[in-house]
């Protein structure tokens, strides 16, 4: 027991364990030193002349005489430990450095009452909002089949109806994003019908502001923020099923802001086949599909149209492909010096040898 802790043999072995010697050539010195040491001992061995050894053989050996060999063994061990220390024993620790170009992504989801409409998805009938939640889970966490997940990206979450609200700023916590997305619910229009609607521009503008705020936070918190910001793509993925009819900031103005800030905007419209057919008959200035396509292309993004859950799943797969995070991992071994235990051991052994040689194991001249 040392200071209340039990020290095992394994613990002592760990103290002196190492993986390699940085300067192994020093080991060649050890046999030379040992030869010189043994030769010097033979020269200094005391000699007393006797006519016969028979009387001496009957004299019993004392405890001190039986211990005379100990100092020399300690000297050999001290030299060995010192030479090993000079050879620089080292222990290796494998480390992995992950580098890559990250993506800062704001997911903007429509939660107006129209998102309660039924939508077929994987052989089931679900609300449009529930389909979106299910696909977001696979998109963010990965499903082992179609999606690898966005676990290394910064992701935020915004929903909108008659107004936009932030559920999560940009964070690198995919499970949190999925959990918060699962809690998004429809606007309770029975309380206030003004809360319902489709404020697309408000959702885009709020998402853009969250992306810019995140850049400011990185500048303030990390010295390498400029490198991370320069290598990071800023993306907004907007999903809606309606025509813009709410909000002080309209979608064209919000998309212009995104263009100026270098934010790429992907727009997704979901509609039933009948709704798609009716909408395509509208003039361009009143066609929400045309508007969504225009604002996306303005920022370097794309517009997608999905008539069911499977088509929507394919849309997110395509965006996942377009906004792929490039990750590079490099493995290397960090070598820690382990010479100190051997140097200390050599010193302790040498001190022990000197003390014994001058006291209990002192040899007669």
N, C-alpha and C positions, 0 to 999 in steps of 0.2 A: 504493500500500500504506500502511495506517495501522495501526500496532501489529500487524503480521502479517496484517491482514485487507485484502482487495481491496475497494475502494469503487468501485462502478460508477455510471454516470450514473443508472441506475434508482434506486439508493439515495439519491442527492441529490434526485431528483424526489420520492421518498417523503417526505423530510424536509419539503418545502415544500407537499406535497399537502394539499388540504382539500376539504370537500364544500359548505360554505356560509359566508357571512359573517353573524355575529350582528348587527352594526351597519353595514350597507352604506352608510348615509347619509354616513359619514365619507369615502367615496370622492369625494363631491362637493367635498371640500376640495382634492383633489389638483390639478385644473386651475387653481384659483385660485392655489394656491401656485406652480405652474409659471409662470403668467403674471407674477406678482410677481417671481419669480426671474429670468426672462428680461429683464424690464423693468429690474431693478436692474443686470444685467450690461451692458445697452446704455448705461446712464447712466455706468457706471464705466469704460467702454472708453477706454484712453489714446489721445490724439490728438497727433500730431507734424506740424507744418507742413512740407511739401516743395513746391518749385516744380514738381517733376515726379516721377512714379513710375517712370519708365523706368530710372534707375540702380538703384533698389531691386529691380526685377524680375530683374536680372542677378546679384544677391547670393544665393548658395545658402542654403537654410534649414538650420538646425542641428537636431540630434536633440531638443534641448530645445524648440525652436519647434514641432516636429512633435507633441510630447506635451502642448502647452498645453491642448488640448481635454479631456484625461482627467479632471482634477479636477472640471470642470463636469458631465461625464457621471456621475461618481461621486456628485456632489451630487444630481442628478436621481434616480438609482437609490436613494440613501439616503432621499430624501423619499418616493419611491413605496413602498419597503419599510416605512417608518414609518407611512404612512397605512394600508396594508394591515393592519399590526399593530393599529392603532387600530380597524379595522373588525372585529376579532376573528374571524379564520378558525377554523373548527371542523371536525373530522372526526367522522362519525357511525358508530356501531357498533350494529347491530340486535341486540337481546337479547329472549329469550322467557322469561317467568316462568310456570311451571306451578303452579297451585294446585288444590286439591281435597280432598274428604273421602276419606281412605284407609281401607282395610280391613286389620285385623290378623287373619289367618286361620290356624288350626292344622288341618292335615289329619291325621286319625287313622285308620289303616288296620289292619284285622284281618289277621294273618299266621299264623293257626293252620293246622293241617294240612288242615282242611276247605276252605280257600281254594285247595287244589290241585284241586278238582273242576272238570270241564270246563264251559265256558260258551260258547255261540255268540256271535260278535261280528263283524259286517261280513262274513258269509259264511265265517268261519273258526271253528275250535274251539280255544279257548285255555283256560288255567287262569284261574280267577277273579282270582287275584292279577295275572296278566299283563294281563288286561283292565283292571283298575284302574290299573296303571302306564301303560298306553297312554292312558287317558282323562285321567289326571292330567297327562300331558305336554301334551295339547291344551288342557286347562283352564288350566294355568299359563302356557304359552308362547304359546297361540293356534295355530290351524291354518289361518287364512285363510278358513275357511268357516263353521263353527258356533261357534267360540270366538275371541274377540278377544284373550284372554290376560289375565293378572293381573300385568303387569310392573311396575306402580306400587305394588303392595300389599306389606305385610309378610307373609310366609308361613313357617310352620314345619311340621315333619313328625315325626309320632310313629307308631310301630307297636306292636301289642300282640298277645299270645296269652295265655299264663299270667301274663305280667307286661308292663308297658309300658316302652318305651324311647324316648328322644329321638334322632332322626337329625339334626334341624336345629332350632335355636331360631328365633325370628322373625327373618328376614333379608329384605332386598330384593334377592334374587339368584335370579330364577326358574330359571335354568339349573342352579344348584347344587341346588335343590329337586328338579328333574327327575332329575338325575344320582343323587342319593341315593335317590330313590324307586325307581329302576331296580335298585338294589342290595339292596332288601328281599327277604329270602328266608324260606322256611318254617322253623318251629321244628324243629330236629333231634331229634325225639322218641325216636329210637333211643338217644340219650345220656341223656335224662332226660324221662320222660313228664310229670313235674310242670311242666315248662316249657311244655307245650302247654295249650290251653284257651282260654277267652274271658273276659278280664278287662276288660269294657267300662267299668266304673266307674273302674278304675285309669287307663285311657287318657284318659277325660274329665278326671279330676282332674289328671293330669300336664299335659294341654293347657291347662287353666285356670291352673295355676301358671306355665306358660311365658308366657302372656298377661300376667299380673300382673307377672312379672319384667321383661318388656319395657317396661311402663309405668314401672317404677322406674328402668330404665336410661335411658329418655328424660328423666326428671326430672333425673337426675344429669348427663347429658351435654349437654343443650341447654337454652338459656334459654327457648326457645319450646315447651317440652315440653307445657305445660298446654294450649296451643292445639291441638297435634297430637293429644293424647290426647282432648280434648273432641270433636274432629271425626272421630275414628276409631271404626269399628265393630269390636267384638271378636266373632269368630265361630269356632265349632268345627264341622267337618264330620266326623262319625264314620261309618265304613263297617264293617259286620260281616255275617257270614253264619251266626252261631250264637247260641245262648242263653247268657247270662251264667252262668258256672260257676266262676270264679276271682276272686281279689282280695279284699283286706281292705276296700277302699272299693267299695261297690256303686253301680250306676248311679243309682238315685233320690237317694242322698245327694250324689253328684257333680253331678247336675243342679241340685239345690237350691243348691249352692255357685255354680254358673254363674248361676243366677237372681239371687242376692244380689250378684254381681259385675257384673251387667249384660252377661253373655256370652250370645250367641244360639247355640243348639245345633241343628244339623241332623243328623238320624239317617237312615242309609240301610241297609236290609236287602236282601241279595241272596240269592235262593233259587230253586231250580228250580220249575217249575209243580207238580210232585208235592209238594215240600216246602211250598209255599205252601198247597196244599189241605189237607195234614195239619195244618199249624200252625193254620189257621183253625178247625179242629175242637176245638182245645184250649180249656179254660176260660180266662177273661180273666187270672186270677192266674198262670197258667202260660204264657201266650201271649207270646213275646218281641216280636212285632209290637206288641202293645198296650203293653208296657212302653216300647219305643222311641218310640212315638207320644206316650205320656204325658210322658216326660222332655223331649222336644223342645218340645211345646206349653207346658210349664211355663216355658220360657225365652224364649218368643216365636218359636221356630223351627218347623220342620215335619219330618214323617216321610215317607220315600219308600220304596217297595218296587219292586225291579227283578228281573225273571225272566230277563233275558238282557243281553248287553253293550249292545245298542242301546237298551234301556230304561234301563240305567244311564247311558249317554251322555246321554239326555234328562234324567235327574235332575240331572246336573251342569250341563247347559245351563240348567235352571230355577233352580238355586242361583246360577249365574253371573248370571242376569237379576235375581234378588232382591237380590243383594249387589253391585250395580253400583257401581263407583268413579266418582264425579263429578269429572271433570278439566276445569279451565278454564285456557286458556292466553292470556296477554296479551303482545302484542308491542309493544315501544317502542324508541326510538332514544336511545342515550346519546351525548351530544355532548361531545367532548374539545377543550379549547382548544389551538389551534395557532399562537398569536400569537408565541410565544417565538422560533422560528427567524427570523421576519421582523424582530423587534425587534433580535436579535443581528446579523442581516445589515445592518440600517440603521446600527447602531453601527460595525460594521467598515468599511462604505463611507464613513461620515463621517470616521472616523479616517484612512482611506487618502487621502481628499480633502484633509484638513488637512495631512497629511505631505507629499504631493506638491506642494500649492500653496505650501508654505513652503520647499521644497527644489528638486527637479528642475524643477518646473513653475512656479516663481515668476515672476510677471509684473512687468515694470518699471512703475514709477509713471508 
